[in-house]
């Protein structure tokens, strides 16, 4: 009898573990932008790696890291929320497709800051990864999305798929 109950317990444990290893974003490790985006990528993007400002934690379900450059600042967010959930919160019609460094993403359209800020979100195994670029008003720079595209060539390859 004891052998049967041990086998039954083994089946229950295996079933629970199998359920945890699915495609649930909450089961995936949350990408840590401050650790995951290397100094070389940041320097190539035109921001100072030493200027990093982290926020959030894996426990809260989101993390972010920000860096400053001469012409713009860069923020990379990582969250457990799915791309569909992210878009639903932002509202319908606020996104369009964009490709940055060969990776498909969704650009959030904010008419109030079309030239000074650019916000692109990418789906990832753990949820979403988001890049935001805000141009420095004191420095002449191309529009923020052109800057994000340039920075993204260096940073996007470091982001999780």
Residue, then its C-alpha position, 0 to 999 in steps of 0.5 A: x500500500x505504501x508503494x502505491x501511495x508513493x507512486x501516486x504522490x510521484x505522479x501528482x508531483x510530476x503533473x504539478x511540475x509539468x504544469x509549471x514548465x509551460x509557456x506561462x510568462x510568470x514561470x520564466x525568469x524575469x530579464x534584468x536590464x541593468x545586468x542583461x544589457x552590457x557596457x559595450x552595447x550601451x556605449x555603442x548606443x551612445x549612453x553612459x553605462x555608469x549613469x544606470x538607474x535601476x528600479x523594480x524587482x523580480x518579485x514585483x513582476x517588472x524591472x527597469x534600468x535607465x541610462x543617460x547620454x548626451x543627446x538622449x536617455x534610454x530606458x529598458x523595461x522588463x515585465x511579466x505581462x504579455x504583449x496582449x495585456x500590455x496593448x490592452x492597457x494602453x488602449x486600442x489603436x495606439x500601436x503599430x508594427x515596427x522593426x528594430x535591429x531585425x526584431x519585430x516590435x510594436x510602437x506605442x503612439x503618443x501624439x503628445x511626444x511624437x518627436x521627443x520620446x519613442x516607446x517600443x515593446x517586444x514580446x518575450x518568453x517572460x512577458x515583454x521587454x520595452x525600450x523608451x528613448x527620450x531626447x535631451x531638449x538641450x541637445x539637437x538630435x533627430x527625432x526620438x524614434x530615429x534615435x531609438x532605432x540607432x540605439x536599438x541596433x546595439x541594445x536589441x540583440x541583448x534583449x531576451x527573445 
